[in-house]
């Protein structure tokens, strides 16, 4: 029984599934990454930058997409069969790293520079909504 099956937690089934996906994805440590908050700019909420260390990958070998409220980054390298290695410590490898996005998060763009892939996201300012609930008489 999970905390989300409590009668006080109505409609949180999706969050439980998201947390399950996050815990499974967190076990893989490659490629290493940073998440940082950038200074706010005029008219925008928080700006978040995810930076992945993808040394050895070209822009063509990387793919960034949004799938079912997840930011998914994939890298695909192929072995060069024409090379003859005397020692091989740098293997061609593939990876997939996924980040679950909160509702309303916008992807501003991605940039590859010096072996670092940076993806900027914006979290808009939440709009405060107060709704009055009419109380009716049971008579």
Helices and strands as residue ranges (DSSP letters): G 3-5, H 13-25, E 33-38, E 46-53, G 59-61, E 62-67, E 70-76, E 94-100, E 105-113, E 116-123
